Amino acid sequence: MKLAKSHIDIGIWTNLEESLPFWRDDVGLPYEALLKLGGGFHQHRLSLKGSVFKLNHARDPLPGVEPTGFRELMIASNLTESQSLIDPDGNRLLRVPEGLLDIDHIGMRMATSSVERAMHFYCDALGATPLSENHCRWATTVFQFVEEPGLRVPDIYRAPGYRYITVQVYKVDSEHERLLQMGATEGAAPTTLGSTARISFIRDPDGNFIEVSQRASLTGDLTPG
């Protein structure tokens, strides 16, 4: 997979107004921009060590469903000991000493029904580099897999918690089709969002949503292909 940006973005959903001050002020993520998505949805974009932390706020109540496989965001810091935090929705965050678990930017601890299958997909299909039997680095993000037999990721994309990650590529359509051929299932077919981006969603073998994005500011055009 040829990436247009060497960082993976993190997306969460919330109904709670206090989520923004937590991530902006308590965690200290610099605020970048507000995107009005329509339908009562706002996306607050915060900087996260080169990644974008997408805090999606919904005006109307979001459904309460089971969590995804994305369980705990890990952020490299200058601390000498790890520090655990929990946001207003109950999302887990761990600040770790830089280099712990090979994390020098960010990491994501993930539940999976099969560590072997998850490693195969993230390394072979997405192009991550294996670091051990249960963790790998994709771009600058480290993924650590923890086996949870019987894991069932909900089909609902808009619900509280860590719900998706985003990868920036040069051509969404060809990457989307390639990933489907390599074991992903379709979350949403490619579509163009005005003059900003062309995006699609695929789902990994556990059903976690991954947004595949062709952003004009990075690629220069949104021509399908």
Z-matrix of the N, CA and C atoms (Angstrom, degrees):
N
C 1 1.465
C 2 1.525 1 109.49
N 3 1.338 2 116.52 1 122.84
C 4 1.452 3 121.34 2 178.39
C 5 1.529 4 109.28 3 -89.65
N 6 1.331 5 116.55 4 115.30
C 7 1.454 6 121.33 5 -175.09
C 8 1.517 7 111.90 6 -90.79
N 9 1.321 8 115.72 7 141.89
C 10 1.464 9 121.44 8 174.92
C 11 1.521 10 111.28 9 -88.77
N 12 1.333 11 117.13 10 -12.01
C 13 1.465 12 122.97 11 177.16
C 14 1.517 13 107.55 12 -149.32
N 15 1.324 14 117.04 13 136.52
C 16 1.464 15 120.38 14 -173.74
C 17 1.523 16 112.78 15 -88.82
N 18 1.307 17 117.41 16 31.26
C 19 1.465 18 122.10 17 177.70
C 20 1.529 19 108.68 18 -138.73
N 21 1.322 20 116.11 19 142.44
C 22 1.460 21 122.55 20 176.94
C 23 1.521 22 108.45 21 -97.86
N 24 1.334 23 117.16 22 132.92
C 25 1.465 24 121.70 23 -178.13
C 26 1.527 25 110.36 24 -92.05
N 27 1.342 26 115.42 25 155.79
C 28 1.460 27 122.63 26 -176.89
C 29 1.525 28 109.02 27 -116.67
N 30 1.342 29 117.05 28 133.21
C 31 1.464 30 120.83 29 179.96
C 32 1.517 31 112.17 30 -122.76
N 33 1.348 32 116.10 31 130.87
C 34 1.459 33 120.69 32 174.92
C 35 1.527 34 108.71 33 -129.13
N 36 1.342 35 115.17 34 162.90
C 37 1.465 36 121.93 35 176.73
C 38 1.521 37 109.44 36 -123.73
N 39 1.329 38 116.15 37 147.63
C 40 1.452 39 120.95 38 -179.88
C 41 1.525 40 110.67 39 -155.29
N 42 1.322 41 115.66 40 157.18
C 43 1.457 42 122.84 41 167.79
C 44 1.527 43 111.34 42 -104.33
N 45 1.314 44 117.79 43 -8.87
C 46 1.454 45 122.18 44 -166.79
C 47 1.526 46 112.51 45 -91.39
N 48 1.319 47 117.01 46 126.21
C 49 1.461 48 122.02 47 178.24
C 50 1.527 49 111.20 48 -63.89
N 51 1.334 50 117.25 49 -30.78
C 52 1.463 51 119.98 50 -176.40
C 53 1.527 52 113.58 51 -75.19
N 54 1.338 53 117.24 52 -5.89
C 55 1.463 54 119.52 53 178.43
C 56 1.523 55 111.91 54 -66.16
N 57 1.333 56 117.09 55 -41.20
C 58 1.469 57 119.32 56 -178.87
C 59 1.520 58 111.97 57 -61.77
N 60 1.348 59 120.69 58 -51.71
C 61 1.465 60 118.31 59 178.78
C 62 1.528 61 113.41 60 -61.03
N 63 1.342 62 117.25 61 -30.70
C 64 1.469 63 118.34 62 177.12
C 65 1.525 64 110.43 63 -61.71
N 66 1.336 65 116.83 64 -54.80
C 67 1.466 66 119.80 65 -175.81
C 68 1.529 67 112.16 66 -70.93
N 69 1.321 68 117.03 67 -34.96
C 70 1.468 69 120.33 68 -178.53
C 71 1.527 70 111.69 69 -77.97
N 72 1.329 71 116.85 70 -46.71
C 73 1.463 72 120.49 71 -171.53
C 74 1.532 73 112.58 72 -96.79
N 75 1.327 74 117.18 73 -49.23
C 76 1.461 75 119.51 74 -177.37
C 77 1.527 76 112.09 75 -72.41
N 78 1.336 77 116.36 76 -44.64
C 79 1.464 78 119.91 77 178.64
C 80 1.522 79 110.79 78 -81.54
N 81 1.346 80 116.79 79 -31.54
C 82 1.459 81 120.98 80 176.33
C 83 1.509 82 115.33 81 89.20
N 84 1.344 83 117.16 82 29.13
C 85 1.463 84 119.46 83 178.10
C 86 1.524 85 109.38 84 -83.43
N 87 1.326 86 118.67 85 122.71
C 88 1.469 87 121.04 86 -179.29
C 89 1.529 88 112.28 87 -62.43
N 90 1.330 89 115.30 88 136.18
C 91 1.469 90 120.77 89 -179.29
C 92 1.516 91 108.92 90 -77.97
N 93 1.353 92 116.73 91 133.74
C 94 1.458 93 122.03 92 -179.49
C 95 1.526 94 112.51 93 -106.29
N 96 1.326 95 117.05 94 -53.93
C 97 1.466 96 119.28 95 -172.60
C 98 1.514 97 110.84 96 -166.15
N 99 1.340 98 114.18 97 162.46
C 100 1.462 99 122.35 98 173.27
C 101 1.517 100 108.58 99 -115.10
N 102 1.323 101 116.37 100 126.93
C 103 1.457 102 122.05 101 174.45
C 104 1.515 103 108.57 102 -111.72
N 105 1.331 104 116.82 103 126.55
C 106 1.458 105 121.26 104 175.47
C 107 1.518 106 107.88 105 -92.55
N 108 1.335 107 115.65 106 111.76
C 109 1.455 108 121.25 107 -172.97
C 110 1.518 109 113.53 108 -88.98
N 111 1.339 110 117.04 109 -7.53
C 112 1.456 111 120.56 110 -177.10
C 113 1.523 112 111.04 111 85.17
N 114 1.335 113 115.07 112 160.63
C 115 1.451 114 119.73 113 177.47
C 116 1.512 115 114.30 114 69.56
N 117 1.333 116 117.08 115 19.89
C 118 1.455 117 120.54 116 -178.97
C 119 1.519 118 114.24 117 83.78
N 120 1.342 119 116.39 118 17.60
C 121 1.461 120 121.15 119 179.95
C 122 1.525 121 110.21 120 -112.05
N 123 1.333 122 116.39 121 129.45
C 124 1.461 123 123.17 122 174.52
C 125 1.527 124 108.71 123 -119.85
N 126 1.321 125 116.31 124 139.43
C 127 1.463 126 120.41 125 175.20
C 128 1.521 127 109.25 126 -112.78
N 129 1.330 128 115.75 127 115.01
C 130 1.459 129 121.85 128 172.78
C 131 1.529 130 107.22 129 -90.05
N 132 1.316 131 116.61 130 123.35
C 133 1.458 132 121.31 131 -177.60
C 134 1.528 133 109.26 132 -105.53
N 135 1.322 134 116.17 133 121.08
C 136 1.447 135 122.47 134 -178.73
C 137 1.522 136 109.63 135 -120.61
N 138 1.318 137 116.17 136 149.14
C 139 1.453 138 121.37 137 -178.01
C 140 1.522 139 110.20 138 -82.04
N 141 1.341 140 116.03 139 135.10
C 142 1.456 141 121.62 140 -176.49
C 143 1.529 142 109.62 141 -137.26
N 144 1.333 143 116.00 142 77.34
C 145 1.464 144 121.64 143 176.83
C 146 1.526 145 112.62 144 52.16
N 147 1.324 146 116.38 145 45.14
C 148 1.460 147 122.41 146 -179.35
C 149 1.511 148 113.32 147 96.33
N 150 1.321 149 117.68 148 -25.99
C 151 1.459 150 122.13 149 173.64
C 152 1.519 151 109.13 150 -84.68
N 153 1.334 152 116.09 151 169.58
C 154 1.458 153 121.93 152 172.49
C 155 1.517 154 107.81 153 -110.36
N 156 1.322 155 116.21 154 128.66
C 157 1.455 156 121.82 155 173.53
C 158 1.518 157 106.63 156 -95.09
N 159 1.337 158 116.52 157 112.18
C 160 1.457 159 121.94 158 -174.67
C 161 1.525 160 108.92 159 -98.21
N 162 1.320 161 115.31 160 104.30
C 163 1.459 162 121.48 161 179.25
C 164 1.522 163 107.63 162 -96.52
N 165 1.324 164 116.19 163 100.52
C 166 1.456 165 122.17 164 -176.78
C 167 1.523 166 109.70 165 -91.98
N 168 1.330 167 116.07 166 117.47
C 169 1.456 168 121.01 167 -178.75
C 170 1.525 169 109.82 168 -105.06
N 171 1.336 170 116.09 169 129.09
C 172 1.461 171 121.91 170 179.95
C 173 1.517 172 109.88 171 -107.37
N 174 1.325 173 116.15 172 134.63
C 175 1.471 174 121.38 173 178.45
C 176 1.520 175 111.34 174 -70.33
N 177 1.317 176 116.68 175 -44.83
C 178 1.457 177 121.65 176 -178.74
C 179 1.525 178 110.35 177 -88.17
N 180 1.330 179 118.34 178 155.19
C 181 1.465 180 121.22 179 -177.15
C 182 1.529 181 112.78 180 -58.05
N 183 1.309 182 115.68 181 132.69
C 184 1.457 183 121.82 182 174.79
C 185 1.529 184 109.60 183 -86.33
N 186 1.323 185 117.73 184 150.30
C 187 1.470 186 119.72 185 -179.42
C 188 1.525 187 111.50 186 -70.32
N 189 1.300 188 116.55 187 143.46
C 190 1.453 189 121.09 188 174.38
C 191 1.515 190 110.18 189 -86.79
N 192 1.327 191 116.73 190 110.56
C 193 1.472 192 121.40 191 -178.66
C 194 1.527 193 108.89 192 -131.78
N 195 1.315 194 115.45 193 172.90
C 196 1.456 195 121.31 194 179.55
C 197 1.535 196 110.63 195 -63.63
N 198 1.337 197 117.64 196 154.52
C 199 1.468 198 120.16 197 178.58
C 200 1.519 199 111.58 198 -68.61
N 201 1.311 200 115.17 199 163.17
C 202 1.464 201 121.47 200 172.60
C 203 1.528 202 108.38 201 -82.69
N 204 1.324 203 115.43 202 -170.52
C 205 1.457 204 119.76 203 172.92
C 206 1.518 205 112.77 204 -76.08
N 207 1.334 206 117.79 205 -16.46
C 208 1.464 207 121.03 206 179.17
C 209 1.532 208 108.24 207 -75.91
N 210 1.332 209 118.04 208 106.19
C 211 1.450 210 120.41 209 -168.85
C 212 1.523 211 115.09 210 -109.35
N 213 1.317 212 118.08 211 -34.47
C 214 1.463 213 118.09 212 -175.91
C 215 1.526 214 109.90 213 -151.88
N 216 1.337 215 115.30 214 120.54
C 217 1.458 216 121.14 215 175.34
C 218 1.521 217 108.79 216 -80.28
N 219 1.314 218 116.51 217 133.27
C 220 1.462 219 122.30 218 178.13
C 221 1.526 220 109.07 219 -117.44
N 222 1.319 221 116.92 220 132.75
C 223 1.460 222 122.37 221 -176.75
C 224 1.518 223 109.23 222 -124.42
N 225 1.326 224 117.31 223 125.98
C 226 1.458 225 121.18 224 177.01
C 227 1.528 226 109.60 225 -66.53
N 228 1.327 227 115.93 226 139.39
C 229 1.461 228 120.51 227 -177.66
C 230 1.527 229 109.37 228 -144.55
N 231 1.337 230 115.15 229 178.53
C 232 1.464 231 119.90 230 177.22
C 233 1.530 232 111.65 231 -93.69
N 234 1.335 233 117.12 232 15.90
C 235 1.464 234 121.39 233 176.83
C 236 1.530 235 110.19 234 -70.91
N 237 1.322 236 116.05 235 154.97
C 238 1.469 237 120.21 236 175.21
C 239 1.517 238 111.26 237 -93.94
N 240 1.338 239 117.63 238 -17.04
C 241 1.455 240 122.88 239 175.73
C 242 1.518 241 109.51 240 -132.70
N 243 1.314 242 117.05 241 149.60
C 244 1.454 243 120.76 242 179.73
C 245 1.527 244 110.85 243 -66.08
N 246 1.332 245 115.75 244 146.24
C 247 1.462 246 122.50 245 -179.92
C 248 1.519 247 108.80 246 -127.14
N 249 1.323 248 116.90 247 122.65
C 250 1.458 249 122.76 248 -178.52
C 251 1.524 250 110.13 249 -96.32
N 252 1.337 251 116.08 250 133.95
C 253 1.455 252 122.85 251 177.43
C 254 1.523 253 108.83 252 -131.39
N 255 1.321 254 116.21 253 156.72
C 256 1.462 255 121.98 254 176.81
C 257 1.520 256 108.09 255 -132.32
N 258 1.339 257 117.46 256 128.84
C 259 1.461 258 120.32 257 -177.81
C 260 1.534 259 110.30 258 -81.83
N 261 1.336 260 118.24 259 174.43
C 262 1.467 261 120.57 260 -176.03
C 263 1.530 262 114.98 261 -58.32
N 264 1.335 263 117.81 262 -23.18
C 265 1.467 264 120.96 263 177.75
C 266 1.522 265 112.56 264 -90.37
N 267 1.326 266 117.17 265 -3.08
C 268 1.457 267 120.24 266 -177.79
C 269 1.512 268 114.35 267 92.90
N 270 1.330 269 117.98 268 7.33
C 271 1.463 270 120.86 269 177.55
C 272 1.524 271 109.70 270 -70.56
N 273 1.320 272 115.83 271 135.31
C 274 1.462 273 121.06 272 -177.17
C 275 1.525 274 110.65 273 -89.04
N 276 1.321 275 114.50 274 138.59
C 277 1.467 276 123.37 275 178.93
C 278 1.518 277 107.59 276 -133.77
N 279 1.323 278 116.71 277 135.55
C 280 1.454 279 121.57 278 179.00
C 281 1.525 280 109.40 279 -128.03
N 282 1.330 281 115.51 280 116.95
C 283 1.461 282 120.23 281 170.00
C 284 1.517 283 107.54 282 -84.62
N 285 1.325 284 116.39 283 126.13
C 286 1.464 285 120.11 284 -175.92
C 287 1.522 286 110.09 285 -121.16
N 288 1.346 287 117.49 286 150.53
C 289 1.464 288 119.27 287 172.47
C 290 1.524 289 110.17 288 -57.93
N 291 1.301 290 116.02 289 137.57
C 292 1.468 291 119.62 290 -178.20
C 293 1.521 292 110.53 291 -55.18
N 294 1.327 293 116.30 292 129.26
C 295 1.454 294 122.16 293 -179.79
C 296 1.506 295 114.51 294 100.05
N 297 1.341 296 117.08 295 -19.38
C 298 1.454 297 119.16 296 177.69
C 299 1.527 298 109.88 297 -64.12
N 300 1.325 299 117.33 298 133.27
C 301 1.470 300 122.74 299 -176.51
C 302 1.531 301 111.40 300 57.13
N 303 1.340 302 115.90 301 26.13
C 304 1.473 303 122.92 302 -179.96
C 305 1.528 304 112.56 303 67.71
N 306 1.339 305 118.13 304 17.39
C 307 1.464 306 121.37 305 -178.15
C 308 1.523 307 109.95 306 -89.14
N 309 1.334 308 116.15 307 115.62
C 310 1.458 309 119.88 308 173.47
C 311 1.525 310 111.63 309 -116.38
N 312 1.322 311 117.45 310 -5.28
C 313 1.468 312 122.90 311 171.96
C 314 1.531 313 108.16 312 -126.52
N 315 1.332 314 116.56 313 -88.30
C 316 1.461 315 120.15 314 176.84
C 317 1.517 316 109.46 315 -135.68
N 318 1.325 317 114.77 316 165.19
C 319 1.453 318 121.02 317 175.30
C 320 1.518 319 109.40 318 -143.71
N 321 1.322 320 116.03 319 165.28
C 322 1.455 321 121.71 320 176.85
C 323 1.529 322 108.66 321 -136.43
N 324 1.337 323 115.29 322 120.71
C 325 1.455 324 119.50 323 173.50
C 326 1.528 325 107.57 324 -83.74
N 327 1.335 326 115.93 325 127.83
C 328 1.458 327 121.10 326 -172.87
C 329 1.518 328 111.79 327 -124.53
N 330 1.326 329 115.44 328 134.36
C 331 1.458 330 120.95 329 168.63
C 332 1.521 331 108.35 330 -83.16
N 333 1.312 332 116.66 331 143.32
C 334 1.460 333 121.48 332 179.60
C 335 1.520 334 109.43 333 -148.66
N 336 1.314 335 115.87 334 149.17
C 337 1.465 336 119.75 335 177.44
C 338 1.521 337 111.26 336 -74.74
N 339 1.346 338 117.35 337 -17.35
C 340 1.461 339 121.27 338 179.19
C 341 1.531 340 109.02 339 -153.65
N 342 1.328 341 116.94 340 111.03
C 343 1.465 342 120.36 341 178.14
C 344 1.525 343 110.37 342 -61.29
N 345 1.317 344 117.05 343 -41.92
C 346 1.467 345 120.30 344 -179.10
C 347 1.524 346 111.24 345 -60.43
N 348 1.330 347 116.67 346 -44.93
C 349 1.465 348 120.24 347 -179.25
C 350 1.521 349 111.32 348 -67.90
N 351 1.341 350 117.32 349 -40.24
C 352 1.464 351 120.80 350 178.97
C 353 1.522 352 110.77 351 -63.61
N 354 1.321 353 117.40 352 -45.57
C 355 1.461 354 120.61 353 179.10
C 356 1.524 355 110.50 354 -61.57
N 357 1.323 356 116.72 355 -41.04
C 358 1.468 357 120.48 356 179.23
C 359 1.532 358 110.34 357 -60.37
N 360 1.335 359 117.16 358 -46.14
C 361 1.462 360 119.80 359 -177.66
C 362 1.525 361 111.23 360 -68.20
N 363 1.322 362 117.62 361 -48.27
C 364 1.467 363 119.70 362 -175.67
C 365 1.526 364 111.88 363 -67.52
N 366 1.315 365 117.28 364 -32.73
C 367 1.464 366 119.55 365 179.85
C 368 1.530 367 112.08 366 -84.50
N 369 1.321 368 117.83 367 -48.12
C 370 1.462 369 120.57 368 -174.30
C 371 1.528 370 112.70 369 -80.04
N 372 1.344 371 117.63 370 -41.86
C 373 1.464 372 120.32 371 -177.12
C 374 1.532 373 111.99 372 -86.14
N 375 1.327 374 116.61 373 -45.00
C 376 1.463 375 119.83 374 -175.38
C 377 1.519 376 113.17 375 -89.82
N 378 1.318 377 117.35 376 -19.09
C 379 1.461 378 120.08 377 176.69
C 380 1.507 379 114.76 378 91.73
N 381 1.343 380 117.55 379 19.67
C 382 1.464 381 120.47 380 177.36
C 383 1.529 382 110.36 381 -71.34
N 384 1.315 383 115.38 382 158.17
C 385 1.464 384 122.02 383 178.07
C 386 1.520 385 109.50 384 -99.82
N 387 1.335 386 118.55 385 123.01
C 388 1.467 387 119.41 386 179.19
C 389 1.527 388 111.21 387 -67.70
N 390 1.327 389 116.61 388 138.21
C 391 1.462 390 122.47 389 178.38
C 392 1.522 391 111.34 390 -113.98
N 393 1.321 392 117.04 391 -24.59
C 394 1.458 393 123.34 392 175.85
C 395 1.524 394 106.85 393 -161.64
N 396 1.310 395 117.17 394 -167.85
C 397 1.464 396 119.94 395 179.46
C 398 1.518 397 112.61 396 -70.98
N 399 1.349 398 117.51 397 -18.55
C 400 1.469 399 118.61 398 -176.11
C 401 1.518 400 114.05 399 -134.55
N 402 1.333 401 118.20 400 14.10
C 403 1.460 402 116.75 401 172.12
C 404 1.522 403 110.89 402 -149.35
N 405 1.336 404 113.45 403 152.71
C 406 1.462 405 121.25 404 -173.67
C 407 1.528 406 109.18 405 -146.59
N 408 1.323 407 115.46 406 164.89
C 409 1.462 408 120.63 407 176.45
C 410 1.515 409 108.85 408 -116.08
N 411 1.335 410 115.87 409 123.77
C 412 1.468 411 122.17 410 174.93
C 413 1.514 412 106.44 411 -114.74
N 414 1.347 413 115.73 412 115.44
C 415 1.468 414 121.22 413 -169.57
C 416 1.536 415 106.88 414 56.59
N 417 1.330 416 118.74 415 -124.41
C 418 1.463 417 119.86 416 179.61
C 419 1.533 418 112.27 417 -99.60
N 420 1.334 419 117.68 418 5.55
C 421 1.453 420 121.45 419 -175.82
C 422 1.522 421 110.54 420 -101.95
N 423 1.331 422 115.75 421 131.51
C 424 1.459 423 122.12 422 177.95
C 425 1.528 424 109.39 423 -96.85
N 426 1.326 425 117.09 424 131.77
C 427 1.456 426 123.02 425 177.53
C 428 1.526 427 108.56 426 -112.17
N 429 1.328 428 115.43 427 125.29
C 430 1.458 429 121.32 428 177.08
C 431 1.522 430 108.32 429 -113.30
N 432 1.329 431 116.92 430 122.67
C 433 1.463 432 121.68 431 -174.76
C 434 1.528 433 110.74 432 -101.29
N 435 1.328 434 114.91 433 132.72
C 436 1.463 435 122.58 434 177.11
C 437 1.528 436 107.37 435 -122.65
N 438 1.324 437 116.37 436 125.37
C 439 1.468 438 119.47 437 -174.62
C 440 1.532 439 111.90 438 -72.32
N 441 1.325 440 115.31 439 132.26
C 442 1.466 441 122.98 440 177.57
C 443 1.526 442 107.52 441 -135.32
N 444 1.326 443 116.97 442 92.07
C 445 1.479 444 119.67 443 -177.59
C 446 1.526 445 111.47 444 -56.52
N 447 1.320 446 114.80 445 138.33
C 448 1.457 447 119.53 446 178.12
C 449 1.510 448 114.85 447 81.47
N 450 1.326 449 117.92 448 9.67
C 451 1.467 450 120.47 449 178.67
C 452 1.524 451 110.65 450 -56.85
N 453 1.329 452 116.40 451 132.38
C 454 1.458 453 122.07 452 176.30
C 455 1.523 454 108.08 453 -130.06
N 456 1.327 455 116.37 454 109.92
C 457 1.462 456 121.39 455 179.16
C 458 1.524 457 109.25 456 -84.78
N 459 1.331 458 118.32 457 127.91
C 460 1.472 459 120.21 458 -177.80
C 461 1.526 460 112.18 459 -62.02
N 462 1.323 461 115.22 460 152.57
C 463 1.456 462 120.72 461 176.06
C 464 1.527 463 111.61 462 -76.44
N 465 1.311 464 117.08 463 -13.31
C 466 1.471 465 121.56 464 -177.48
C 467 1.519 466 110.20 465 -79.23
N 468 1.327 467 115.24 466 126.95
C 469 1.463 468 122.00 467 -177.36
C 470 1.530 469 111.87 468 -88.57
N 471 1.331 470 117.00 469 -37.38
C 472 1.460 471 120.88 470 -179.12
C 473 1.524 472 109.65 471 -98.02
N 474 1.314 473 115.69 472 98.28
C 475 1.456 474 123.75 473 178.96
C 476 1.520 475 106.83 474 -157.82
N 477 1.330 476 118.26 475 156.82
C 478 1.471 477 119.87 476 -176.43
C 479 1.523 478 112.51 477 -58.64
N 480 1.319 479 114.88 478 144.16
C 481 1.454 480 120.93 479 174.33
C 482 1.513 481 113.87 480 110.78
N 483 1.336 482 115.08 481 -176.40
C 484 1.460 483 121.16 482 175.12
C 485 1.529 484 107.37 483 -68.44
N 486 1.325 485 117.47 484 117.73
C 487 1.467 486 119.90 485 -173.16
C 488 1.518 487 114.65 486 -119.61
N 489 1.337 488 118.16 487 -22.39
C 490 1.467 489 118.53 488 -178.62
C 491 1.512 490 110.65 489 -161.93
N 492 1.319 491 115.00 490 164.71
C 493 1.460 492 122.23 491 169.44
C 494 1.523 493 107.39 492 -124.52
N 495 1.334 494 116.47 493 160.86
C 496 1.465 495 121.49 494 -177.48
C 497 1.520 496 110.07 495 -127.28
N 498 1.328 497 115.83 496 133.31
C 499 1.455 498 121.57 497 173.63
C 500 1.527 499 107.84 498 -118.44
N 501 1.325 500 115.94 499 137.30
C 502 1.465 501 122.20 500 179.56
C 503 1.522 502 109.88 501 -97.30
N 504 1.347 503 115.73 502 125.18
C 505 1.458 504 121.90 503 -178.81
C 506 1.525 505 109.70 504 -127.92
N 507 1.336 506 115.92 505 175.77
C 508 1.459 507 120.15 506 -178.97
C 509 1.529 508 112.19 507 -89.61
N 510 1.318 509 117.82 508 -32.48
C 511 1.456 510 121.43 509 -178.68
C 512 1.526 511 109.60 510 -138.31
N 513 1.316 512 116.00 511 104.20
C 514 1.463 513 120.94 512 -176.22
C 515 1.523 514 111.83 513 -63.33
N 516 1.319 515 117.64 514 -46.79
C 517 1.470 516 120.65 515 -171.70
C 518 1.524 517 112.44 516 -59.43
N 519 1.324 518 116.36 517 -46.37
C 520 1.465 519 118.89 518 -178.51
C 521 1.522 520 111.33 519 -70.44
N 522 1.333 521 117.61 520 -37.60
C 523 1.469 522 119.78 521 178.12
C 524 1.526 523 110.80 522 -68.14
N 525 1.311 524 116.66 523 -39.77
C 526 1.467 525 121.09 524 178.82
C 527 1.528 526 110.13 525 -59.32
N 528 1.304 527 116.84 526 -47.54
C 529 1.463 528 121.15 527 -178.79
C 530 1.530 529 110.68 528 -66.36
N 531 1.320 530 117.33 529 -40.90
C 532 1.468 531 120.54 530 179.68
C 533 1.530 532 111.12 531 -61.92
N 534 1.344 533 115.98 532 -42.66
C 535 1.456 534 119.63 533 -178.67
C 536 1.528 535 112.04 534 -66.90
N 537 1.328 536 116.61 535 -35.09
C 538 1.465 537 119.36 536 175.85
C 539 1.531 538 110.66 537 -63.02
N 540 1.307 539 116.12 538 -36.81
C 541 1.456 540 120.64 539 179.58
C 542 1.524 541 112.31 540 -71.93
N 543 1.359 542 116.36 541 -18.32
C 544 1.460 543 120.65 542 -176.59
C 545 1.526 544 112.81 543 -105.96
N 546 1.326 545 116.55 544 19.21
C 547 1.454 546 119.03 545 171.28
C 548 1.504 547 116.42 546 111.86
N 549 1.325 548 118.00 547 -5.93
C 550 1.463 549 120.05 548 175.44
C 551 1.519 550 109.65 549 -77.68
N 552 1.315 551 116.21 550 159.16
C 553 1.455 552 121.53 551 169.93
C 554 1.526 553 108.02 552 -113.03
N 555 1.331 554 115.82 553 160.07
C 556 1.467 555 118.95 554 -174.80
C 557 1.521 556 110.97 555 -83.33
N 558 1.345 557 114.68 556 130.40
C 559 1.450 558 120.92 557 171.76
C 560 1.509 559 111.43 558 -95.60
N 561 1.333 560 116.51 559 -40.08
C 562 1.465 561 122.94 560 175.84
C 563 1.518 562 108.26 561 -162.82
N 564 1.330 563 116.89 562 136.86
C 565 1.462 564 121.90 563 -179.62
C 566 1.527 565 110.55 564 -68.60
N 567 1.326 566 118.11 565 157.95
C 568 1.458 567 120.81 566 179.58
C 569 1.524 568 112.59 567 -57.24
N 570 1.323 569 115.04 568 138.84
C 571 1.462 570 121.76 569 177.89
C 572 1.520 571 108.53 570 -147.93
N 573 1.332 572 116.42 571 152.64
C 574 1.463 573 121.30 572 -178.88
C 575 1.519 574 110.30 573 -101.50
N 576 1.328 575 115.76 574 132.26
C 577 1.456 576 122.70 575 179.10
C 578 1.526 577 108.98 576 -103.38
N 579 1.331 578 115.56 577 87.49
C 580 1.458 579 120.41 578 -179.99
C 581 1.517 580 111.73 579 55.88
N 582 1.327 581 116.00 580 -131.59
C 583 1.467 582 121.23 581 178.58
C 584 1.530 583 111.08 582 -104.33
N 585 1.354 584 116.91 583 12.73
C 586 1.464 585 120.52 584 -173.60
C 587 1.519 586 112.71 585 -92.55
N 588 1.339 587 117.29 586 -50.08
C 589 1.456 588 119.64 587 -173.10
C 590 1.522 589 110.78 588 -160.20
N 591 1.316 590 114.91 589 160.04
C 592 1.466 591 122.63 590 168.23
C 593 1.526 592 105.33 591 -118.34
N 594 1.311 593 117.44 592 125.92
C 595 1.458 594 120.61 593 -172.50
C 596 1.528 595 111.74 594 -132.88
N 597 1.312 596 114.72 595 160.48
C 598 1.459 597 121.76 596 168.61
C 599 1.523 598 106.95 597 -146.10
N 600 1.330 599 116.14 598 172.03
C 601 1.454 600 121.18 599 173.04
C 602 1.520 601 108.77 600 -127.75
N 603 1.339 602 115.12 601 133.21
C 604 1.455 603 120.35 602 168.45
C 605 1.520 604 107.22 603 -117.73
N 606 1.337 605 115.96 604 165.53
C 607 1.454 606 120.47 605 178.18
C 608 1.524 607 108.92 606 -124.19
N 609 1.333 608 114.91 607 134.27
C 610 1.460 609 119.13 608 -179.77
C 611 1.532 610 109.64 609 -71.89
N 612 1.326 611 119.16 610 176.96
C 613 1.471 612 120.15 611 -175.25
C 614 1.527 613 115.10 612 -58.64
N 615 1.337 614 118.20 613 -21.78
C 616 1.467 615 121.05 614 175.57
C 617 1.523 616 112.07 615 -89.30
N 618 1.340 617 117.66 616 -8.58
C 619 1.458 618 120.97 617 179.92
C 620 1.508 619 114.80 618 100.49
N 621 1.339 620 118.59 619 2.76
C 622 1.467 621 120.56 620 178.88
C 623 1.527 622 110.52 621 -68.42
N 624 1.334 623 116.05 622 139.79
C 625 1.458 624 121.29 623 -177.89
C 626 1.526 625 110.84 624 -81.91
N 627 1.324 626 115.37 625 132.73
C 628 1.461 627 122.79 626 173.84
C 629 1.523 628 107.54 627 -125.62
N 630 1.329 629 116.14 628 118.76
C 631 1.462 630 121.44 629 177.52
C 632 1.523 631 108.83 630 -83.47
N 633 1.317 632 116.12 631 127.41
C 634 1.465 633 122.12 632 176.27
C 635 1.528 634 106.55 633 -105.77
N 636 1.321 635 116.21 634 116.89
C 637 1.464 636 121.02 635 -168.59
C 638 1.523 637 112.03 636 -122.87
N 639 1.317 638 114.39 637 135.32
C 640 1.473 639 122.83 638 173.83
C 641 1.526 640 105.69 639 -114.71
N 642 1.317 641 116.82 640 92.57
C 643 1.469 642 122.11 641 -172.38
C 644 1.517 643 110.31 642 -92.25
N 645 1.330 644 116.54 643 128.25
C 646 1.473 645 121.07 644 -174.09
C 647 1.521 646 112.02 645 -58.79
N 648 1.327 647 117.64 646 -35.04
C 649 1.459 648 120.28 647 -178.52
C 650 1.532 649 112.22 648 -66.48
N 651 1.337 650 116.62 649 -18.32
C 652 1.457 651 121.16 650 178.90
C 653 1.521 652 113.08 651 -103.37
N 654 1.340 653 116.31 652 -36.02
C 655 1.472 654 120.03 653 -172.86
C 656 1.522 655 113.61 654 -102.08
N 657 1.342 656 116.64 655 -18.18
C 658 1.450 657 120.15 656 178.24
C 659 1.509 658 115.11 657 89.44
N 660 1.326 659 117.94 658 -19.32
C 661 1.470 660 120.39 659 177.65
C 662 1.515 661 109.41 660 -156.81
N 663 1.327 662 115.69 661 166.90
C 664 1.456 663 120.99 662 -179.63
C 665 1.517 664 111.73 663 -119.83
N 666 1.316 665 115.99 664 25.83
C 667 1.456 666 120.21 665 -178.89
C 668 1.522 667 110.55 666 -63.86
N 669 1.327 668 117.94 667 125.94
C 670 1.469 669 119.04 668 177.60
C 671 1.530 670 110.29 669 -62.20
N 672 1.307 671 114.42 670 148.53
C 673 1.449 672 117.95 671 177.52
C 674 1.512 673 111.79 672 162.44
